[in-house]
């Protein structure tokens, strides 16, 4: 029997990436919620000032990248688990990747336009 042994840590990297990206997204969400609840982003000018801060822009960019990577891992695993024909699965992988890269680029463009 030709069985491929992948080791005890198979999937650990993806599991860890999911947790780290989730923490990054949660922290940024709390920061934005605190700004909104404190009134710092109550007006359009206040929001622009908040988002115009270099640190907030960097954190927002980190949020977008984390969101896209988090989504990639989750959707990729769905395709791997439930789509059996290889050609269809690879096509879905490529389309998902292209959409997520497009979303990340679009979000970055929006962030740096403010």
N, CA, C and O atoms as CSV, one atom per row, in Angstrom:
chain,resi,resn,atom,element,x,y,z
A,1,UNK,N,N,0.848,-1.167,0.000
A,1,UNK,CA,C,0.000,0.000,0.000
A,1,UNK,C,C,0.899,1.236,0.000
A,1,UNK,O,O,1.783,1.355,0.848
A,2,UNK,N,N,0.683,2.152,-0.938
A,2,UNK,CA,C,1.456,3.391,-1.047
A,2,UNK,C,C,0.699,4.522,-0.371
A,2,UNK,O,O,-0.088,5.229,-1.001
A,3,UNK,N,N,0.941,4.673,0.875
A,3,UNK,CA,C,0.260,5.710,1.648
A,3,UNK,C,C,1.234,6.856,1.894
A,3,UNK,O,O,2.369,6.640,2.319
A,4,UNK,N,N,0.780,8.074,1.624
A,4,UNK,CA,C,1.624,9.243,1.828
A,4,UNK,C,C,1.413,9.742,3.258
A,4,UNK,O,O,0.291,10.038,3.671
A,5,UNK,N,N,2.486,9.825,3.980
A,5,UNK,CA,C,2.421,10.315,5.350
A,5,UNK,C,C,2.768,11.796,5.324
A,5,UNK,O,O,3.832,12.184,4.841
A,6,UNK,N,N,1.867,12.619,5.845
A,6,UNK,CA,C,2.090,14.059,5.776
A,6,UNK,C,C,2.580,14.645,7.095
A,6,UNK,O,O,2.952,15.817,7.137
A,7,UNK,N,N,2.589,13.887,8.137
A,7,UNK,CA,C,3.108,14.380,9.410
A,7,UNK,C,C,2.009,14.865,10.332
A,7,UNK,O,O,0.864,15.059,9.921
A,8,UNK,N,N,2.376,15.055,11.565
A,8,UNK,CA,C,1.406,15.431,12.585
A,8,UNK,C,C,0.991,16.893,12.496
A,8,UNK,O,O,-0.039,17.272,13.053
A,9,UNK,N,N,1.768,17.719,11.811
A,9,UNK,CA,C,1.473,19.154,11.785
A,9,UNK,C,C,0.796,19.586,10.496
A,9,UNK,O,O,0.802,20.773,10.168
A,10,UNK,N,N,0.219,18.659,9.765
A,10,UNK,CA,C,-0.479,19.001,8.548
A,10,UNK,C,C,-1.666,19.909,8.886
A,10,UNK,O,O,-2.510,19.566,9.713
A,11,UNK,N,N,-1.712,21.051,8.240
A,11,UNK,CA,C,-2.807,21.977,8.476
A,11,UNK,C,C,-2.569,22.959,9.600
A,11,UNK,O,O,-3.370,23.873,9.794
A,12,UNK,N,N,-1.491,22.796,10.347
A,12,UNK,CA,C,-1.220,23.678,11.483
A,12,UNK,C,C,-1.010,25.116,11.021
A,12,UNK,O,O,-1.487,26.051,11.663
A,13,UNK,N,N,-0.302,25.295,9.918
A,13,UNK,CA,C,-0.039,26.645,9.404
A,13,UNK,C,C,-1.341,27.366,9.067
A,13,UNK,O,O,-1.511,28.536,9.410
A,14,UNK,N,N,-2.255,26.676,8.400
A,14,UNK,CA,C,-3.532,27.291,8.045
A,14,UNK,C,C,-4.387,27.560,9.276
A,14,UNK,O,O,-5.041,28.599,9.367
A,15,UNK,N,N,-4.384,26.631,10.216
A,15,UNK,CA,C,-5.129,26.811,11.457
A,15,UNK,C,C,-4.619,28.047,12.201
A,15,UNK,O,O,-5.403,28.866,12.679
A,16,UNK,N,N,-3.306,28.165,12.290
A,16,UNK,CA,C,-2.699,29.299,12.979
A,16,UNK,C,C,-2.971,30.610,12.236
A,16,UNK,O,O,-3.251,31.634,12.860
A,17,UNK,N,N,-2.888,30.575,10.904
A,17,UNK,CA,C,-3.169,31.771,10.100
A,17,UNK,C,C,-4.613,32.220,10.302
A,17,UNK,O,O,-4.874,33.420,10.395
A,18,UNK,N,N,-5.551,31.284,10.371
A,18,UNK,CA,C,-6.949,31.636,10.620
A,18,UNK,C,C,-7.097,32.344,11.963
A,18,UNK,O,O,-7.826,33.331,12.064
A,19,UNK,N,N,-6.423,31.857,12.981
A,19,UNK,CA,C,-6.532,32.454,14.318
A,19,UNK,C,C,-5.883,33.836,14.353
A,19,UNK,O,O,-6.442,34.767,14.933
A,20,UNK,N,N,-4.716,33.976,13.744
A,20,UNK,CA,C,-4.012,35.266,13.763
A,20,UNK,C,C,-4.789,36.312,12.979
A,20,UNK,O,O,-4.946,37.442,13.441
A,21,UNK,N,N,-5.277,35.948,11.798
A,21,UNK,CA,C,-6.047,36.917,11.021
A,21,UNK,C,C,-7.344,37.285,11.721
A,21,UNK,O,O,-7.782,38.433,11.644
A,22,UNK,N,N,-7.964,36.332,12.401
A,22,UNK,CA,C,-9.191,36.632,13.150
A,22,UNK,C,C,-8.906,37.615,14.289
A,22,UNK,O,O,-9.712,38.508,14.548
A,23,UNK,N,N,-7.784,37.460,14.959
A,23,UNK,CA,C,-7.421,38.381,16.044
A,23,UNK,C,C,-7.169,39.776,15.489
A,23,UNK,O,O,-7.622,40.764,16.068
A,24,UNK,N,N,-6.452,39.868,14.373
A,24,UNK,CA,C,-6.189,41.171,13.753
A,24,UNK,C,C,-7.502,41.854,13.390
A,24,UNK,O,O,-7.676,43.043,13.654
A,25,UNK,N,N,-8.423,41.114,12.788
A,25,UNK,CA,C,-9.704,41.693,12.390
A,25,UNK,C,C,-10.524,42.110,13.610
A,25,UNK,O,O,-11.176,43.153,13.588
A,26,UNK,N,N,-10.495,41.310,14.665
A,26,UNK,CA,C,-11.250,41.643,15.875
A,26,UNK,C,C,-10.696,42.901,16.538
A,26,UNK,O,O,-11.464,43.762,16.966
A,27,UNK,N,N,-9.386,43.013,16.626
A,27,UNK,CA,C,-8.767,44.186,17.246
A,27,UNK,C,C,-9.114,45.448,16.458
A,27,UNK,O,O,-9.466,46.469,17.049
A,28,UNK,N,N,-9.019,45.387,15.132
A,28,UNK,CA,C,-9.343,46.558,14.321
A,28,UNK,C,C,-10.817,46.914,14.456
A,28,UNK,O,O,-11.165,48.093,14.512
A,29,UNK,N,N,-11.679,45.917,14.509
A,29,UNK,CA,C,-13.109,46.165,14.682
A,29,UNK,C,C,-13.382,46.868,16.007
A,29,UNK,O,O,-14.214,47.773,16.065
A,30,UNK,N,N,-12.701,46.470,17.056
A,30,UNK,CA,C,-12.865,47.124,18.359
A,30,UNK,C,C,-12.384,48.574,18.291
A,30,UNK,O,O,-13.017,49.462,18.861
A,31,UNK,N,N,-11.279,48.816,17.604
A,31,UNK,CA,C,-10.757,50.184,17.461
A,31,UNK,C,C,-11.752,51.064,16.723
A,31,UNK,O,O,-12.023,52.187,17.149
A,32,UNK,N,N,-12.294,50.568,15.627
A,32,UNK,CA,C,-13.274,51.350,14.859
A,32,UNK,C,C,-14.550,51.551,15.675
A,32,UNK,O,O,-15.111,52.646,15.676
A,33,UNK,N,N,-15.010,50.523,16.360
A,33,UNK,CA,C,-16.207,50.650,17.194
A,33,UNK,C,C,-15.987,51.680,18.295
A,33,UNK,O,O,-16.880,52.476,18.586
A,34,UNK,N,N,-14.819,51.671,18.903
A,34,UNK,CA,C,-14.513,52.651,19.956
A,34,UNK,C,C,-14.514,54.066,19.391
A,34,UNK,O,O,-15.002,54.990,20.042
A,35,UNK,N,N,-13.983,54.245,18.203
A,35,UNK,CA,C,-13.969,55.572,17.571
A,35,UNK,C,C,-15.380,56.040,17.260
A,35,UNK,O,O,-15.712,57.209,17.454
A,36,UNK,N,N,-16.201,55.131,16.781
A,36,UNK,CA,C,-17.584,55.492,16.459
A,36,UNK,C,C,-18.372,55.792,17.734
A,36,UNK,O,O,-19.097,56.785,17.794
A,37,UNK,N,N,-18.235,54.953,18.738
A,37,UNK,CA,C,-18.981,55.140,19.981
A,37,UNK,C,C,-18.520,56.361,20.777
A,37,UNK,O,O,-19.311,56.965,21.502
A,38,UNK,N,N,-17.252,56.721,20.643
A,38,UNK,CA,C,-16.743,57.887,21.374
A,38,UNK,C,C,-17.087,59.197,20.670
A,38,UNK,O,O,-16.899,60.277,21.230
A,39,UNK,N,N,-17.584,59.095,19.456
A,39,UNK,CA,C,-17.940,60.294,18.709
A,39,UNK,C,C,-16.809,60.851,17.867
A,39,UNK,O,O,-16.991,61.859,17.184
A,40,UNK,N,N,-15.646,60.222,17.902
A,40,UNK,CA,C,-14.501,60.709,17.129
A,40,UNK,C,C,-14.765,60.621,15.634
A,40,UNK,O,O,-14.168,61.361,14.853
A,41,UNK,N,N,-15.643,59.733,15.237
A,41,UNK,CA,C,-15.961,59.555,13.820
A,41,UNK,C,C,-17.440,59.841,13.571
A,41,UNK,O,O,-18.061,59.229,12.702
A,42,UNK,N,N,-18.000,60.780,14.343
A,42,UNK,CA,C,-19.439,61.057,14.259
A,42,UNK,C,C,-19.803,61.845,13.004
A,42,UNK,O,O,-20.897,61.671,12.467
A,43,UNK,N,N,-18.929,62.687,12.540
A,43,UNK,CA,C,-19.203,63.479,11.345
A,43,UNK,C,C,-18.317,62.997,10.199
A,43,UNK,O,O,-17.393,62.207,10.394
A,44,UNK,N,N,-18.616,63.484,9.022
A,44,UNK,CA,C,-17.805,63.119,7.861
A,44,UNK,C,C,-16.369,63.605,8.043
A,44,UNK,O,O,-15.419,62.887,7.729
A,45,UNK,N,N,-16.219,64.811,8.544
A,45,UNK,CA,C,-14.873,65.359,8.770
A,45,UNK,C,C,-14.133,64.551,9.842
A,45,UNK,O,O,-12.942,64.269,9.712
A,46,UNK,N,N,-14.859,64.187,10.898
A,46,UNK,CA,C,-14.255,63.376,11.956
A,46,UNK,C,C,-13.811,62.014,11.446
A,46,UNK,O,O,-12.739,61.518,11.792
A,47,UNK,N,N,-14.669,61.416,10.607
A,47,UNK,CA,C,-14.329,60.109,10.039
A,47,UNK,C,C,-13.102,60.219,9.141
A,47,UNK,O,O,-12.204,59.380,9.207
A,48,UNK,N,N,-13.062,61.254,8.300
A,48,UNK,CA,C,-11.910,61.439,7.410
A,48,UNK,C,C,-10.628,61.662,8.219
A,48,UNK,O,O,-9.564,61.163,7.855
A,49,UNK,N,N,-10.738,62.412,9.312
A,49,UNK,CA,C,-9.565,62.644,10.165
A,49,UNK,C,C,-9.114,61.331,10.814
A,49,UNK,O,O,-7.920,61.046,10.907
A,50,UNK,N,N,-10.090,60.544,11.259
A,50,UNK,CA,C,-9.780,59.260,11.895
A,50,UNK,C,C,-9.084,58.335,10.904
A,50,UNK,O,O,-8.035,57.767,11.207
A,51,UNK,N,N,-9.670,58.188,9.722
A,51,UNK,CA,C,-9.124,57.282,8.718
A,51,UNK,C,C,-7.851,57.857,8.087
A,51,UNK,O,O,-7.029,57.108,7.560
A,52,UNK,N,N,-7.687,59.174,8.138
A,52,UNK,CA,C,-6.502,59.806,7.576
A,52,UNK,C,C,-5.251,59.609,8.414
A,52,UNK,O,O,-4.140,59.842,7.938
A,53,UNK,N,N,-5.421,59.184,9.650
A,53,UNK,CA,C,-4.284,58.910,10.527
A,53,UNK,C,C,-3.461,57.760,9.933
A,53,UNK,O,O,-4.017,56.734,9.544
A,54,UNK,N,N,-2.150,57.933,9.866
A,54,UNK,CA,C,-1.275,56.922,9.271
A,54,UNK,C,C,-1.378,55.560,9.923
A,54,UNK,O,O,-1.375,54.538,9.236
A,55,UNK,N,N,-1.469,55.536,11.243
A,55,UNK,CA,C,-1.570,54.256,11.951
A,55,UNK,C,C,-2.883,53.562,11.619
A,55,UNK,O,O,-2.906,52.350,11.403
A,56,UNK,N,N,-3.968,54.313,11.578
A,56,UNK,CA,C,-5.270,53.721,11.263
A,56,UNK,C,C,-5.284,53.211,9.828
A,56,UNK,O,O,-5.849,52.152,9.553
A,57,UNK,N,N,-4.673,53.949,8.918
A,57,UNK,CA,C,-4.589,53.469,7.530
A,57,UNK,C,C,-3.817,52.165,7.443
A,57,UNK,O,O,-4.217,51.241,6.735
A,58,UNK,N,N,-2.714,52.096,8.164
A,58,UNK,CA,C,-1.931,50.862,8.171
A,58,UNK,C,C,-2.743,49.718,8.764
A,58,UNK,O,O,-2.747,48.613,8.222
A,59,UNK,N,N,-3.431,49.978,9.876
A,59,UNK,CA,C,-4.247,48.931,10.505
A,59,UNK,C,C,-5.406,48.516,9.598
A,59,UNK,O,O,-5.775,47.343,9.553
A,60,UNK,N,N,-5.975,49.482,8.878
A,60,UNK,CA,C,-7.055,49.163,7.945
A,60,UNK,C,C,-6.525,48.292,6.803
A,60,UNK,O,O,-7.180,47.337,6.385
A,61,UNK,N,N,-5.346,48.627,6.309
A,61,UNK,CA,C,-4.720,47.817,5.267
A,61,UNK,C,C,-4.452,46.406,5.785
A,61,UNK,O,O,-4.705,45.424,5.086
A,62,UNK,N,N,-3.942,46.311,7.008
A,62,UNK,CA,C,-3.692,45.014,7.629
A,62,UNK,C,C,-4.999,44.235,7.784
A,62,UNK,O,O,-5.027,43.019,7.596
A,63,UNK,N,N,-6.072,44.936,8.126
A,63,UNK,CA,C,-7.385,44.315,8.240
A,63,UNK,C,C,-7.814,43.724,6.901
A,63,UNK,O,O,-8.264,42.580,6.839
A,64,UNK,N,N,-7.676,44.503,5.831
A,64,UNK,CA,C,-8.097,44.047,4.501
A,64,UNK,C,C,-7.285,42.826,4.075
A,64,UNK,O,O,-7.846,41.841,3.593
A,65,UNK,N,N,-5.982,42.889,4.250
A,65,UNK,CA,C,-5.135,41.749,3.880
A,65,UNK,C,C,-5.500,40.525,4.729
A,65,UNK,O,O,-5.578,39.411,4.210
A,66,UNK,N,N,-5.721,40.727,6.015
A,66,UNK,CA,C,-6.100,39.620,6.900
A,66,UNK,C,C,-7.441,39.034,6.495
A,66,UNK,O,O,-7.614,37.816,6.481
A,67,UNK,N,N,-8.386,39.899,6.167
A,67,UNK,CA,C,-9.711,39.437,5.747
A,67,UNK,C,C,-9.619,38.587,4.482
A,67,UNK,O,O,-10.233,37.524,4.391
A,68,UNK,N,N,-8.855,39.064,3.518
A,68,UNK,CA,C,-8.720,38.316,2.258
A,68,UNK,C,C,-7.998,36.986,2.469
A,68,UNK,O,O,-8.392,35.971,1.894
A,69,UNK,N,N,-6.951,36.984,3.285
A,69,UNK,CA,C,-6.233,35.733,3.537
A,69,UNK,C,C,-7.106,34.755,4.322
A,69,UNK,O,O,-7.113,33.557,4.042
A,70,UNK,N,N,-7.838,35.273,5.304
A,70,UNK,CA,C,-8.755,34.470,6.107
A,70,UNK,C,C,-9.816,33.837,5.196
A,70,UNK,O,O,-10.116,32.647,5.298
A,71,UNK,N,N,-10.370,34.661,4.310
A,71,UNK,CA,C,-11.381,34.164,3.371
A,71,UNK,C,C,-10.785,33.133,2.419
A,71,UNK,O,O,-11.425,32.126,2.115
A,72,UNK,N,N,-9.567,33.376,1.948
A,72,UNK,CA,C,-8.915,32.439,1.040
A,72,UNK,C,C,-8.797,31.057,1.671
A,72,UNK,O,O,-9.128,30.052,1.043
A,73,UNK,N,N,-8.332,31.011,2.899
A,73,UNK,CA,C,-8.154,29.713,3.563
A,73,UNK,C,C,-9.500,29.005,3.708
A,73,UNK,O,O,-9.615,27.814,3.418
A,74,UNK,N,N,-10.504,29.733,4.154
A,74,UNK,CA,C,-11.817,29.128,4.359
A,74,UNK,C,C,-12.456,28.644,3.074
A,74,UNK,O,O,-12.935,27.512,3.008
A,75,UNK,N,N,-12.470,29.489,2.048
A,75,UNK,CA,C,-13.113,29.114,0.790
A,75,UNK,C,C,-12.318,28.019,0.092
A,75,UNK,O,O,-12.900,27.101,-0.485
A,76,UNK,N,N,-10.989,28.111,0.141
A,76,UNK,CA,C,-10.155,27.064,-0.455
A,76,UNK,C,C,-10.453,25.702,0.173
A,76,UNK,O,O,-10.538,24.693,-0.527
A,77,UNK,N,N,-10.611,25.683,1.487
A,77,UNK,CA,C,-10.908,24.420,2.158
A,77,UNK,C,C,-12.285,23.889,1.766
A,77,UNK,O,O,-12.475,22.679,1.652
A,78,UNK,N,N,-13.246,24.793,1.559
A,78,UNK,CA,C,-14.567,24.357,1.098
A,78,UNK,C,C,-14.448,23.715,-0.280
A,78,UNK,O,O,-14.995,22.637,-0.514
A,79,UNK,N,N,-13.729,24.379,-1.199
A,79,UNK,CA,C,-13.544,23.803,-2.541
A,79,UNK,C,C,-12.841,22.450,-2.446
A,79,UNK,O,O,-13.226,21.503,-3.133
A,80,UNK,N,N,-11.810,22.352,-1.596
A,80,UNK,CA,C,-11.056,21.095,-1.487
A,80,UNK,C,C,-11.912,19.971,-0.908
A,80,UNK,O,O,-11.774,18.813,-1.302
A,81,UNK,N,N,-12.797,20.317,0.027
A,81,UNK,CA,C,-13.606,19.291,0.683
A,81,UNK,C,C,-14.802,18.829,-0.161
A,81,UNK,O,O,-15.156,17.650,-0.133
A,82,UNK,N,N,-15.416,19.736,-0.901
A,82,UNK,CA,C,-16.697,19.418,-1.519
A,82,UNK,C,C,-16.697,19.369,-3.042
A,82,UNK,O,O,-17.664,18.873,-3.620
A,83,UNK,N,N,-15.672,19.853,-3.713
A,83,UNK,CA,C,-15.630,19.810,-5.172
A,83,UNK,C,C,-14.591,18.763,-5.574
A,83,UNK,O,O,-13.388,18.969,-5.416
A,84,UNK,N,N,-15.071,17.656,-6.088
A,84,UNK,CA,C,-14.173,16.536,-6.379
A,84,UNK,C,C,-13.495,16.594,-7.748
A,84,UNK,O,O,-12.322,16.233,-7.843
A,85,UNK,N,N,-14.174,17.032,-8.810
A,85,UNK,CA,C,-13.467,17.085,-10.107
A,85,UNK,C,C,-12.321,18.101,-10.055
A,85,UNK,O,O,-12.536,19.272,-9.743
A,86,UNK,N,N,-11.130,17.653,-10.356
A,86,UNK,CA,C,-9.935,18.487,-10.212
A,86,UNK,C,C,-10.006,19.756,-11.048
A,86,UNK,O,O,-9.655,20.831,-10.561
A,87,UNK,N,N,-10.445,19.655,-12.278
A,87,UNK,CA,C,-10.485,20.834,-13.158
A,87,UNK,C,C,-11.429,21.898,-12.613
A,87,UNK,O,O,-11.119,23.088,-12.651
A,88,UNK,N,N,-12.572,21.470,-12.108
A,88,UNK,CA,C,-13.545,22.422,-11.539
A,88,UNK,C,C,-12.969,23.045,-10.277
A,88,UNK,O,O,-13.079,24.253,-10.066
A,89,UNK,N,N,-12.358,22.221,-9.443
A,89,UNK,CA,C,-11.788,22.716,-8.183
A,89,UNK,C,C,-10.671,23.730,-8.449
A,89,UNK,O,O,-10.624,24.775,-7.801
A,90,UNK,N,N,-9.785,23.438,-9.382
A,90,UNK,CA,C,-8.690,24.356,-9.702
A,90,UNK,C,C,-9.250,25.660,-10.286
A,90,UNK,O,O,-8.769,26.745,-9.959
A,91,UNK,N,N,-10.243,25.553,-11.130
A,91,UNK,CA,C,-10.879,26.749,-11.693
A,91,UNK,C,C,-11.481,27.608,-10.588
A,91,UNK,O,O,-11.322,28.829,-10.593
A,92,UNK,N,N,-12.165,26.981,-9.647
A,92,UNK,CA,C,-12.750,27.721,-8.524
A,92,UNK,C,C,-11.668,28.349,-7.641
A,92,UNK,O,O,-11.843,29.459,-7.138
A,93,UNK,N,N,-10.565,27.650,-7.457
A,93,UNK,CA,C,-9.438,28.198,-6.691
A,93,UNK,C,C,-8.913,29.463,-7.359
A,93,UNK,O,O,-8.726,30.490,-6.707
A,94,UNK,N,N,-8.679,29.379,-8.659
A,94,UNK,CA,C,-8.140,30.524,-9.396
A,94,UNK,C,C,-9.118,31.689,-9.363
A,94,UNK,O,O,-8.712,32.823,-9.113
A,95,UNK,N,N,-10.397,31.433,-9.610
A,95,UNK,CA,C,-11.396,32.506,-9.587
A,95,UNK,C,C,-11.497,33.144,-8.205
A,95,UNK,O,O,-11.594,34.366,-8.091
A,96,UNK,N,N,-11.476,32.329,-7.166
A,96,UNK,CA,C,-11.526,32.850,-5.807
A,96,UNK,C,C,-10.316,33.724,-5.519
A,96,UNK,O,O,-10.447,34.807,-4.950
A,97,UNK,N,N,-9.152,33.256,-5.908
A,97,UNK,CA,C,-7.923,34.014,-5.691
A,97,UNK,C,C,-7.958,35.347,-6.438
A,97,UNK,O,O,-7.585,36.381,-5.883
A,98,UNK,N,N,-8.402,35.327,-7.688
A,98,UNK,CA,C,-8.484,36.560,-8.474
A,98,UNK,C,C,-9.468,37.552,-7.856
A,98,UNK,O,O,-9.184,38.748,-7.792
A,99,UNK,N,N,-10.605,37.071,-7.409
A,99,UNK,CA,C,-11.600,37.944,-6.781
A,99,UNK,C,C,-11.038,38.554,-5.502
A,99,UNK,O,O,-11.189,39.755,-5.276
A,100,UNK,N,N,-10.397,37.756,-4.670
A,100,UNK,CA,C,-9.865,38.264,-3.403
A,100,UNK,C,C,-8.731,39.262,-3.624
A,100,UNK,O,O,-8.645,40.262,-2.911
A,101,UNK,N,N,-7.867,39.007,-4.593
A,101,UNK,CA,C,-6.797,39.969,-4.914
A,101,UNK,C,C,-7.420,41.261,-5.438
A,101,UNK,O,O,-6.970,42.355,-5.095
A,102,UNK,N,N,-8.448,41.136,-6.263
A,102,UNK,CA,C,-9.147,42.312,-6.758
A,102,UNK,C,C,-9.781,43.114,-5.634
A,102,UNK,O,O,-9.688,44.342,-5.613
A,103,UNK,N,N,-10.427,42.421,-4.695
A,103,UNK,CA,C,-11.023,43.104,-3.541
A,103,UNK,C,C,-9.960,43.816,-2.709
A,103,UNK,O,O,-10.166,44.950,-2.278
A,104,UNK,N,N,-8.833,43.159,-2.483
A,104,UNK,CA,C,-7.757,43.762,-1.694
A,104,UNK,C,C,-7.223,45.016,-2.387
A,104,UNK,O,O,-6.982,46.033,-1.737
A,105,UNK,N,N,-7.039,44.942,-3.695
A,105,UNK,CA,C,-6.565,46.102,-4.442
A,105,UNK,C,C,-7.565,47.242,-4.412
A,105,UNK,O,O,-7.190,48.403,-4.251
A,106,UNK,N,N,-8.825,46.912,-4.567
A,106,UNK,CA,C,-9.881,47.924,-4.554
A,106,UNK,C,C,-9.959,48.589,-3.183
A,106,UNK,O,O,-10.031,49.814,-3.088
A,107,UNK,N,N,-9.945,47.789,-2.131
A,107,UNK,CA,C,-10.014,48.330,-0.773
A,107,UNK,C,C,-8.813,49.218,-0.476
A,107,UNK,O,O,-8.961,50.264,0.156
A,108,UNK,N,N,-7.642,48.823,-0.917
A,108,UNK,CA,C,-6.439,49.623,-0.704
A,108,UNK,C,C,-6.561,50.953,-1.450
A,108,UNK,O,O,-6.188,52.003,-0.926
A,109,UNK,N,N,-7.075,50.901,-2.649
A,109,UNK,CA,C,-7.278,52.120,-3.439
A,109,UNK,C,C,-8.251,53.057,-2.722
A,109,UNK,O,O,-8.018,54.265,-2.677
A,110,UNK,N,N,-9.311,52.530,-2.175
A,110,UNK,CA,C,-10.295,53.337,-1.434
A,110,UNK,C,C,-9.643,53.937,-0.190
A,110,UNK,O,O,-9.819,55.120,0.104
A,111,UNK,N,N,-8.890,53.114,0.536
A,111,UNK,CA,C,-8.249,53.591,1.769
A,111,UNK,C,C,-7.285,54.738,1.505
A,111,UNK,O,O,-7.263,55.713,2.257
A,112,UNK,N,N,-6.497,54.636,0.456
A,112,UNK,CA,C,-5.460,55.638,0.214
A,112,UNK,C,C,-5.970,56.811,-0.607
A,112,UNK,O,O,-5.233,57.762,-0.869
A,113,UNK,N,N,-7.221,56.742,-1.006
A,113,UNK,CA,C,-7.825,57.877,-1.687
A,113,UNK,C,C,-8.376,58.877,-0.675
A,113,UNK,O,O,-8.545,60.053,-0.995
A,114,UNK,N,N,-8.652,58.426,0.518
A,114,UNK,CA,C,-9.260,59.301,1.536
A,114,UNK,C,C,-8.332,60.414,1.963
A,114,UNK,O,O,-8.697,61.231,2.809
